[in-house]
Amino acid sequence: MAKFRFHKIAAIAVLIVTGAWILTGEFSSVGSARQETEPVQEAAEAEAEQPAAALRTVTVAVPPVVEHARTIHISGHTQSDKRTTLAARTSGIVAELPVTEGTQVEEGELILRLEAEGKEAAVESARQALAQREAEAAAAERLAKSGNMASLQLDAARAALASARSALELAQAELDRTVVRAPFAGVVDEVAVEKGAAVMQGAEVATLLKLDPILAVGEIGEHDIGTVRVGQEAEVRLVNDERLTGKIRYISRAASPQTRTYRIEVAVPNPEGRIPAGMTAEISLKAQEIETVALPRSVVTLNDEGQLGVRAVDDAGEVHFHPVEIVDDSPEALYLTGIPAGTRIIVAGQDLVGEGQKVKVQMAGAEAVRELASGNIPRAQ
């Protein structure tokens, strides 16, 4: 009986000690610590054994700063230097019409003559009357000087002479109205009457154009008007791809209310009248020269905000983005501003790297730098 009590007491003691040990957490912490420590040590060992990631290689160049004059392109058309519509100054029948459409005429040359219908006779009569009044006035002057004529009679003779002169002038003016002459040298573009036809006063007779010089006319924007001047040379390319050279003759000082643009005229020599009016033309003007950097289009890219610019590498090998402005877009290259002098611009691999990224730099050769503007880009290794 005593023996049974001893074993029972021993079993209860063992149970109590085991429960206390479990409650301390030492059993679970040993397993957890081992599970947590082993992956960390394995990762550290794997990282130590793995080599560092290779940096991406980009090709950079320092393009030279060049003085460049931006080309301004303006769409326009050719226009005659002068254009006038000739009209009949009196009513009558067309007696002479020596010109046809396309006739070259000189200043003062006859375009049309109406039948005089007694106007020439009226001029001759007025001329004879004037001669008589001149003789009478001269006799009156002699008599007045000798004291044989009263001053009132002398005044009457003088008045009659003045009236006769006015009558001749009126008769001559009426006769002159039957004639239409060219006000300037040019080409007859349209003839609106026929010989023998009756015309009314003010009726259109013919259209006369002056084509030398021929004008190339267009509209220049308000941002560009300050960069051009009268007398500056300009190139004009016609729709048939013919290229001509002229000079700016006129720049409007008032903008169009609808387009906010300014009219510009370029005078181009056209001695033979070969270039017609109304032909589509493109006017190319050179703006003032400014400092730019010439780069191929492939070098220019966009950042995450959609800004246009170039990527460059600093001395620490880190990529940076420089916003730019396009000064001119020529067939050979883009001329840009906004790039600091001496910037190492990425010319190959710029679309494969991002801002803040570390890269390995490979400098482009001197020959490659010279050829940047022609579009020959060195490739990244």
C-alpha positions as CSV (number, residue, x, y, z in Angstrom):
1,M,0.0,0.0,0.0
2,A,2.8,2.3,0.8
3,K,4.5,1.2,-2.4
4,F,1.5,2.1,-4.5
5,R,1.4,5.6,-2.9
6,F,5.0,6.2,-3.8
7,H,4.6,5.4,-7.5
8,K,1.5,7.5,-7.7
9,I,3.2,10.4,-6.1
10,A,6.2,10.1,-8.4
11,A,4.0,10.0,-11.5
12,I,2.1,13.1,-10.4
13,A,5.5,14.9,-9.8
14,V,6.7,14.0,-13.3
15,L,3.5,15.2,-14.9
16,I,3.7,18.5,-13.0
17,V,7.4,19.1,-14.1
18,T,6.6,18.3,-17.7
19,G,3.7,20.7,-17.8
20,A,5.8,23.4,-16.3
21,W,8.5,22.9,-19.0
22,I,6.0,23.1,-21.8
23,L,4.4,26.2,-20.4
24,T,7.8,28.0,-20.5
25,G,7.8,27.9,-24.4
26,E,11.3,26.7,-24.7
27,F,10.2,23.8,-26.8
28,S,8.4,25.9,-29.4
29,S,11.1,28.7,-29.5
30,V,13.8,26.3,-30.3
31,G,12.0,24.9,-33.3
32,S,10.9,28.4,-34.5
33,A,14.4,29.9,-34.1
34,R,15.9,27.1,-36.1
35,Q,13.2,27.5,-38.8
36,E,13.7,31.3,-39.0
37,T,17.5,31.3,-38.9
38,E,18.1,28.6,-41.6
39,P,16.5,30.5,-44.6
40,V,18.2,33.8,-43.7
41,Q,21.6,32.1,-43.5
42,E,20.9,30.3,-46.8
43,A,19.8,33.6,-48.6
44,A,23.0,35.4,-47.3
45,E,25.2,32.6,-48.5
46,A,23.4,32.5,-51.9
47,E,23.8,36.3,-52.3
48,A,27.5,36.1,-51.4
49,E,28.0,33.4,-54.0
50,Q,26.0,35.3,-56.8
51,P,28.1,37.9,-58.8
52,A,26.9,41.6,-59.0
53,A,24.5,42.4,-61.9
54,A,26.3,43.9,-65.0
55,L,25.7,47.6,-65.8
56,R,24.1,48.4,-69.1
57,T,26.5,50.0,-71.6
58,V,25.4,53.1,-73.5
59,T,27.3,55.2,-76.0
60,V,27.6,58.9,-75.3
61,A,28.9,61.9,-77.2
62,V,29.5,65.6,-76.6
63,P,28.2,67.3,-79.8
64,P,29.6,70.7,-80.6
65,V,27.5,73.9,-80.3
66,V,26.8,75.4,-83.7
67,E,25.3,78.7,-84.9
68,H,22.2,77.9,-86.8
69,A,19.5,80.0,-88.5
70,R,16.1,78.4,-88.3
71,T,14.2,78.1,-91.5
72,I,10.6,79.4,-91.5
73,H,8.4,77.8,-94.1
74,I,5.3,79.7,-95.2
75,S,2.6,78.4,-97.5
76,G,1.4,80.9,-100.1
77,H,0.8,81.7,-103.7
78,T,2.1,83.9,-106.5
79,Q,0.5,87.2,-107.2
80,S,0.9,89.9,-109.8
81,D,2.8,93.1,-108.7
82,K,-0.1,95.2,-110.0
83,R,-3.6,94.4,-111.3
84,T,-6.1,96.8,-112.6
85,T,-9.4,96.6,-114.4
86,L,-9.7,99.2,-117.2
87,A,-13.1,100.8,-117.8
88,A,-14.7,102.9,-120.4
89,R,-14.9,106.6,-119.4
90,T,-17.7,107.4,-121.7
91,S,-20.4,105.7,-123.8
92,G,-19.8,104.8,-127.4
93,I,-19.1,102.2,-130.0
94,V,-15.7,100.3,-130.0
95,A,-13.8,101.6,-133.0
96,E,-10.3,100.2,-132.3
97,L,-9.3,97.2,-130.1
98,P,-5.6,96.5,-130.9
99,V,-5.1,94.1,-128.0
100,T,-6.1,90.5,-127.2
101,E,-5.7,88.3,-124.2
102,G,-2.0,87.8,-123.5
103,T,-0.8,90.9,-125.4
104,Q,2.2,92.6,-123.8
105,V,1.8,96.3,-123.7
106,E,3.9,99.3,-122.6
107,E,2.8,102.2,-120.4
108,G,0.6,104.5,-122.4
109,E,-0.1,102.0,-125.2
110,L,-3.6,102.1,-126.7
111,I,-6.0,99.5,-125.4
112,L,-9.3,100.7,-126.8
113,R,-10.7,103.6,-128.8
114,L,-14.4,104.5,-129.1
115,E,-15.9,106.3,-132.1
116,A,-15.4,110.1,-131.6
117,E,-18.9,111.0,-132.9
118,G,-18.1,114.7,-133.6
119,K,-15.9,115.1,-130.6
120,E,-12.8,115.7,-132.8
121,A,-14.7,118.5,-134.7
122,A,-15.7,120.1,-131.3
123,V,-12.0,120.2,-130.4
124,E,-11.1,121.8,-133.7
125,S,-13.9,124.4,-133.4
126,A,-12.8,125.2,-129.8
127,R,-9.2,125.6,-131.0
128,Q,-10.2,128.1,-133.7
129,A,-12.3,130.0,-131.3
130,L,-9.4,130.2,-128.9
131,A,-7.1,131.5,-131.6
132,Q,-9.7,134.3,-132.4
133,R,-10.0,135.3,-128.8
134,E,-6.2,135.4,-128.4
135,A,-6.0,137.8,-131.3
136,E,-8.7,140.0,-129.9
137,A,-7.1,140.0,-126.5
138,A,-3.8,141.0,-128.0
139,A,-5.3,143.9,-129.9
140,A,-7.2,145.1,-126.8
141,E,-3.9,145.1,-124.9
142,R,-2.3,147.3,-127.5
143,L,-5.2,149.7,-127.6
144,A,-5.4,149.9,-123.9
145,K,-1.7,150.8,-123.6
146,S,-2.1,153.6,-126.2
147,G,-5.2,154.9,-124.3
148,N,-7.6,154.2,-127.1
149,M,-9.7,151.5,-125.2
150,A,-11.4,151.6,-121.9
151,S,-10.3,149.3,-119.1
152,L,-13.7,147.6,-119.1
153,Q,-13.4,146.6,-122.7
154,L,-9.9,145.1,-122.0
155,D,-11.4,143.1,-119.1
156,A,-14.1,141.7,-121.4
157,A,-11.5,140.6,-123.9
158,R,-9.5,138.9,-121.3
159,A,-12.6,137.1,-120.0
160,A,-13.5,135.9,-123.5
161,L,-10.0,134.5,-123.9
162,A,-10.2,132.6,-120.6
163,S,-13.6,131.2,-121.6
164,A,-12.2,130.0,-125.0
165,R,-9.4,128.2,-123.3
166,S,-11.8,126.4,-120.9
167,A,-14.0,125.4,-123.9
168,L,-11.0,123.9,-125.6
169,E,-9.9,122.0,-122.5
170,L,-13.5,120.6,-122.1
171,A,-13.7,119.5,-125.7
172,Q,-10.3,117.9,-125.5
173,A,-11.2,116.0,-122.3
174,E,-14.4,114.7,-123.9
175,L,-12.4,113.4,-126.8
176,D,-9.8,111.8,-124.5
177,R,-12.5,109.9,-122.8
178,T,-13.0,107.8,-125.9
179,V,-9.5,106.4,-125.5
180,V,-8.3,103.8,-123.0
181,R,-4.5,103.4,-122.5
182,A,-2.4,101.1,-120.4
183,P,-1.5,102.8,-117.1
184,F,1.7,100.6,-116.7
185,A,3.6,98.0,-118.7
186,G,2.1,94.6,-118.4
187,V,0.1,91.8,-120.0
188,V,-3.5,92.0,-121.0
189,D,-5.1,89.1,-119.0
190,E,-8.8,89.6,-120.0
191,V,-10.7,91.5,-122.7
192,A,-14.3,92.0,-121.9
193,V,-15.5,93.8,-125.2
194,E,-15.4,93.3,-128.9
195,K,-14.8,95.7,-131.8
196,G,-18.0,97.3,-132.9
197,A,-19.8,96.6,-129.6
198,A,-21.5,99.4,-127.7
199,V,-20.3,100.1,-124.2
200,M,-21.6,102.2,-121.5
201,Q,-19.7,104.6,-119.3
202,G,-18.0,102.6,-116.5
203,A,-18.2,99.3,-118.3
204,E,-15.2,96.9,-117.9
205,V,-13.0,96.8,-120.9
206,A,-9.9,94.8,-120.0
207,T,-7.8,93.5,-117.1
208,L,-4.1,94.4,-117.0
209,L,-1.5,92.6,-115.0
210,K,2.1,93.5,-114.1
211,L,4.1,90.3,-113.6
212,D,7.6,91.7,-113.3
213,P,8.4,91.2,-110.5
214,I,6.1,88.4,-109.5
215,L,5.1,88.3,-105.8
216,A,5.1,85.3,-103.5
217,V,2.5,86.1,-100.9
218,G,1.9,84.3,-97.6
219,E,1.1,84.8,-93.9
220,I,3.8,84.7,-91.2
221,G,3.0,83.9,-87.5
222,E,3.2,86.3,-84.7
223,H,6.1,84.4,-83.1
224,D,8.2,84.7,-86.2
225,I,7.5,88.2,-87.4
226,G,10.3,89.7,-85.2
227,T,12.9,87.4,-86.8
228,V,12.6,88.6,-90.4
229,R,13.0,92.0,-92.1
230,V,12.3,93.9,-95.3
231,G,15.1,93.4,-97.9
232,Q,16.0,89.9,-96.5
233,E,16.5,87.2,-99.1
234,A,14.0,84.4,-99.4
235,E,13.6,81.2,-101.3
236,V,10.4,80.4,-103.2
237,R,9.6,76.9,-104.3
238,L,6.7,76.6,-106.8
239,V,4.3,73.7,-107.1
240,N,6.3,72.4,-110.0
241,D,9.4,72.2,-107.7
242,E,11.1,75.2,-109.4
243,R,13.1,77.2,-106.9
244,L,13.5,80.9,-107.2
245,T,15.2,83.6,-105.1
246,G,13.7,86.9,-104.1
247,K,13.7,89.6,-101.4
248,I,11.1,90.5,-98.9
249,R,9.3,93.6,-100.1
250,Y,6.6,94.1,-97.6
251,I,5.6,92.9,-94.1
252,S,2.3,93.9,-92.8
253,R,2.2,95.7,-89.4
254,A,-1.4,94.7,-88.6
255,A,-2.3,91.0,-87.9
256,S,-5.3,89.3,-89.4
257,P,-8.1,89.3,-86.8
258,Q,-9.0,85.7,-87.7
259,T,-5.6,84.0,-87.9
260,R,-3.3,86.4,-86.0
261,T,-0.8,86.2,-88.8
262,Y,0.9,88.9,-90.9
263,R,0.9,89.3,-94.7
264,I,4.4,89.1,-96.2
265,E,5.4,89.7,-99.9
266,V,8.5,88.4,-101.6
267,A,9.4,90.0,-104.9
268,V,10.9,87.6,-107.5
269,P,12.3,88.8,-110.8
270,N,10.1,87.7,-113.7
271,P,11.3,89.7,-116.7
272,E,9.7,87.5,-119.3
273,G,6.4,87.1,-117.4
274,R,6.9,83.3,-117.4
275,I,5.7,82.7,-113.9
276,P,1.9,83.3,-113.7
277,A,-0.1,84.7,-110.8
278,G,-2.1,82.3,-108.6
279,M,0.4,79.5,-108.5
280,T,0.9,77.6,-105.2
281,A,4.3,78.4,-103.6
282,E,6.2,77.8,-100.5
283,I,8.3,80.6,-99.0
284,S,11.4,79.7,-97.0
285,L,12.9,82.4,-94.8
286,K,16.0,82.3,-92.5
287,A,15.5,83.5,-88.9
288,Q,18.3,85.1,-86.8
289,E,21.2,82.7,-85.9
290,I,21.3,81.3,-82.4
291,E,23.4,78.7,-80.6
292,T,22.1,75.2,-81.0
293,V,23.1,71.5,-80.8
294,A,22.5,69.4,-83.9
295,L,21.4,65.8,-83.2
296,P,19.6,63.1,-85.2
297,R,15.9,62.5,-84.5
298,S,16.6,59.0,-83.0
299,V,18.5,60.6,-80.1
300,V,15.5,62.7,-79.0
301,T,13.1,60.8,-76.7
302,L,10.3,61.4,-74.1
303,N,10.3,61.1,-70.4
304,D,7.5,59.8,-68.2
305,E,5.7,63.2,-68.2
306,G,5.7,63.3,-72.0
307,Q,8.4,66.0,-72.3
308,L,10.6,66.0,-75.3
309,G,14.3,65.8,-74.5
310,V,17.5,63.8,-74.4
311,R,19.1,61.5,-71.9
312,A,22.6,62.2,-70.7
313,V,25.1,60.7,-68.2
314,D,26.9,62.7,-65.5
315,D,30.4,62.1,-64.2
316,A,29.1,59.5,-61.7
317,G,27.6,57.4,-64.5
318,E,24.0,58.3,-63.6
319,V,21.4,58.9,-66.3
320,H,19.6,62.3,-66.3
321,F,16.9,63.8,-68.6
322,H,17.3,67.3,-70.3
323,P,14.2,68.9,-71.8
324,V,14.8,70.5,-75.2
325,E,13.2,72.9,-77.7
326,I,13.3,72.2,-81.4
327,V,14.7,75.3,-83.2
328,D,14.7,73.7,-86.7
329,D,13.8,70.4,-88.2
330,S,16.0,69.9,-91.3
331,P,16.4,66.8,-93.4
332,E,19.9,66.2,-91.9
333,A,19.2,66.8,-88.1
334,L,17.2,68.4,-85.4
335,Y,18.7,71.7,-84.1
336,L,17.9,71.9,-80.4
337,T,18.3,74.3,-77.5
338,G,18.2,73.6,-73.7
339,I,21.2,71.3,-73.6
340,P,24.0,72.6,-71.3
341,A,27.5,72.9,-72.9
342,G,29.6,69.8,-72.4
343,T,26.7,67.4,-71.7
344,R,27.4,63.8,-72.4
345,I,24.4,62.8,-74.4
346,I,23.4,59.2,-74.9
347,V,23.3,58.6,-78.6
348,A,22.8,54.8,-78.5
349,G,20.8,52.9,-75.9
350,Q,18.9,55.9,-74.5
351,D,15.6,54.1,-74.7
352,L,16.8,51.2,-72.7
353,V,17.7,53.2,-69.6
354,G,15.8,55.4,-67.1
355,E,16.5,58.4,-65.0
356,G,18.7,57.8,-62.0
357,Q,20.0,54.5,-63.4
358,K,23.7,53.7,-63.2
359,V,25.2,52.8,-66.6
360,K,28.5,52.0,-68.1
361,V,29.7,54.7,-70.4
362,Q,31.3,54.2,-73.8
363,M,32.5,57.4,-75.6
364,A,31.7,57.8,-79.3
365,G,34.7,58.4,-81.5
366,A,35.6,61.8,-83.0
367,E,34.4,60.7,-86.4
368,A,31.1,59.6,-84.9
369,V,30.6,63.0,-83.3
370,R,31.2,64.7,-86.6
371,E,28.7,62.5,-88.3
372,L,25.9,62.9,-85.7
373,A,24.2,65.6,-87.7
374,S,24.0,63.3,-90.7
375,G,22.3,60.5,-88.8
376,N,25.1,58.0,-88.6
377,I,24.7,56.9,-85.0
378,P,27.2,54.6,-83.3
379,R,25.7,51.5,-81.8
380,A,25.8,50.5,-78.1
381,Q,28.0,47.5,-77.4
